[in-house]
Amino acid sequence: MNTVVLKVSNLNKIYKNSNRGVQDINFEVHKGQIHAFIGENGAGKTTIIKSIVDAYRDYQGEILINGFSNKTPDAKKFLGYVPEKSLFPKELKTKEYLILLATLSNLDKQKASKDIDLFLSSLNIQDFANAKPYDFSSGQKRKIALIQALIHDPELIILDEPLANLDPTSRFDFIQIIQNLKKEGKTIFLSSHNLSEIDHIVDSVTLINKGKIYYTGAKNQNLNDLYYNQVIEEQIKE
């Protein structure tokens, strides 16, 4: 039986003074899978992701990570998060920044330093260790944000639009990185509206539109067809 790493139950969040938000959100992500979270811009993906990572707390429902409430330290140690856009301090160099974060997370500084060197090398950015990520390209910044998310060795990695605003080479690199993380036993939850580029790596999928789930489960056909059959056709019927 597959272990459920992420479980979202009866999640509801409506923004004040509007009818925007998400309603009755239920889905599961199983250990070792790459799970795609798909919807158009404004569908509700970011709202749900920010609720999962505990950036939003004013919602109804339950979110469990490895059986622990996402609000608890027990859950957070299993979770790594890479937002679509990352902010970096102007004054810190790459390795200084990452070691500072590791120290704030109570990780052993010496081990963290070695791990950071390995991450930088594996992502082919070892030459940027003494450069400032504030000045990096979008692809380089996303790699630093990924190291930041991985430094405490989480089981579940959430990637919010990991291919957005990247050049073709960087998108190809990130697809390979995601596949390698799966080979290492990580569970990947990634949001995207670019279906063709992630189609061949996805195991399971949740489709969201206008704040509601239209499908969640195995990827049993290519993502474009699945989205058309489960979302577009349902909208036509409505």
SULQUIMO-V43522 format. One record per residue. RES is the residue in one letter. SS is DSSP state (h for helix, s for strand, l for the rest). PSI is psi in radians with two decimals (NA if undefined). D_CENTER is the distance of its C-alpha to the mean C-alpha in whole Angstrom. Layout:
res,ss,psi,d_center
RES,SS,PSI,D_CENTER
RES,SS,PSI,D_CENTER
This chain:
res,ss,psi,d_center
M,l,2.32,24
N,l,2.43,20
T,l,2.32,19
V,s,2.04,16
V,s,-0.67,14
L,s,2.23,12
K,s,2.12,15
V,s,2.16,15
S,s,2.16,18
N,s,0.75,20
L,s,2.22,18
N,s,2.29,20
K,s,2.06,20
I,s,2.24,22
Y,l,2.52,22
K,l,2.52,26
N,l,0.51,29
S,l,3.00,27
N,l,0.24,26
R,l,2.55,22
G,s,-2.76,19
V,s,2.59,18
Q,s,2.34,21
D,s,0.98,21
I,s,2.13,17
N,s,2.16,17
F,s,2.86,15
E,s,2.62,14
V,s,2.24,12
H,s,2.65,14
K,l,2.35,15
G,l,0.04,14
Q,l,2.73,13
I,s,1.97,10
H,s,2.11,10
A,s,2.35,9
F,s,1.85,9
I,s,2.38,12
G,l,2.81,14
E,l,2.91,16
N,l,2.31,16
G,l,0.08,17
A,l,-0.40,16
G,l,0.05,14
K,h,-0.86,11
T,h,-0.66,10
T,h,-0.78,13
I,h,-0.75,11
I,h,-0.76,8
K,h,-0.49,10
S,h,-0.73,12
I,h,-0.78,10
V,l,0.11,9
D,l,0.40,13
A,l,-0.52,13
Y,l,2.36,15
R,l,-0.25,18
D,l,1.18,21
Y,l,2.88,20
Q,s,2.55,21
G,s,-3.02,20
E,s,2.39,19
I,s,2.11,15
L,s,2.36,16
I,s,1.99,14
N,l,0.64,16
G,l,-0.08,19
F,s,2.52,18
S,s,2.39,18
N,l,-0.22,15
K,l,-0.14,17
T,l,2.68,19
P,h,-0.58,19
D,h,-0.68,19
A,h,-0.73,15
K,h,-0.48,14
K,l,-0.32,15
F,l,-0.09,13
L,s,2.31,10
G,s,2.46,8
Y,s,2.26,5
V,s,1.87,6
P,l,2.90,7
E,l,-0.68,9
K,l,2.30,12
S,l,2.48,13
L,l,2.39,16
F,l,2.54,18
P,l,2.52,22
K,l,-0.53,25
E,l,-0.24,27
L,l,2.46,25
K,l,2.86,25
T,h,-0.97,21
K,h,-0.64,23
E,h,-0.79,24
Y,h,-0.82,21
L,h,-0.64,19
I,h,-0.66,22
L,h,-0.79,22
L,h,-0.71,19
A,h,-0.71,20
T,h,-0.74,23
L,h,-0.41,22
S,l,0.17,20
N,l,0.54,23
L,l,2.65,22
D,l,2.17,25
K,h,-0.73,26
Q,h,-0.78,28
K,h,-0.72,25
A,h,-0.70,22
S,h,-0.76,24
K,h,-0.73,25
D,h,-0.72,21
I,h,-0.74,20
D,h,-0.71,23
L,h,-0.72,22
F,h,-0.82,18
L,h,-0.72,20
S,h,-0.78,22
S,h,-0.46,20
L,l,0.13,18
N,l,0.64,21
I,l,0.48,21
Q,h,-0.45,24
D,h,-0.13,26
F,h,0.20,24
A,l,-0.60,24
N,l,0.28,27
A,l,2.92,26
K,l,2.09,24
P,h,-0.35,20
Y,h,-0.55,21
D,h,0.05,23
F,l,2.88,21
S,l,2.96,20
S,h,-0.74,16
G,h,-0.73,15
Q,h,-0.72,17
K,h,-0.70,15
R,h,-0.58,12
K,h,-0.69,13
I,h,-0.73,14
A,h,-0.59,11
L,h,-0.75,10
I,h,-0.74,13
Q,h,-0.70,13
A,h,-0.48,10
L,h,-0.22,12
I,l,-0.49,15
H,l,0.22,16
D,l,1.02,15
P,l,2.80,12
E,l,-0.64,12
L,s,2.22,9
I,s,2.15,6
I,s,2.15,2
L,s,1.99,2
D,s,1.89,4
E,l,1.03,8
P,l,-0.34,8
L,l,-0.04,11
A,l,2.40,12
N,l,0.45,16
L,l,2.60,16
D,l,2.90,19
P,h,-0.70,20
T,h,-0.75,20
S,h,-0.64,17
R,h,-0.76,15
F,h,-0.77,17
D,h,-0.76,16
F,h,-0.60,12
I,h,-0.76,13
Q,h,-0.70,15
I,h,-0.78,13
I,h,-0.75,11
Q,h,-0.68,14
N,h,-0.65,15
L,h,-0.68,12
K,h,-0.74,13
K,h,-0.52,17
E,l,0.01,16
G,l,0.13,16
K,l,2.70,12
T,s,2.25,10
I,s,2.23,7
F,s,1.92,5
L,s,2.39,5
S,s,2.57,7
S,s,2.68,10
H,l,0.14,13
N,l,1.59,15
L,h,-0.68,16
S,h,-0.59,18
E,h,-0.41,16
I,h,-0.08,14
D,h,-0.74,16
H,h,-0.13,18
I,h,-0.11,15
V,l,2.41,14
D,l,-0.68,15
S,s,2.93,14
V,s,2.58,13
T,s,2.24,13
L,s,2.25,15
I,s,2.48,16
N,s,2.27,18
K,l,0.71,20
G,l,0.13,18
K,s,2.57,19
I,s,2.24,18
Y,s,-0.43,20
Y,s,2.49,19
T,s,2.30,17
G,s,-2.75,18
A,s,2.60,19
K,l,1.67,18
N,l,0.09,22
Q,l,3.02,23
N,l,2.67,21
L,h,-0.64,18
N,h,-0.76,21
D,h,-0.72,23
L,h,-0.77,21
Y,h,-0.73,20
Y,h,-0.82,24
N,h,-0.67,25
Q,h,-0.48,23
V,h,-1.00,22
I,h,-0.84,25
E,h,-0.63,28
E,h,-0.64,27
Q,h,-0.68,27
I,h,-0.71,31
K,h,-0.64,32
E,l,NA,31
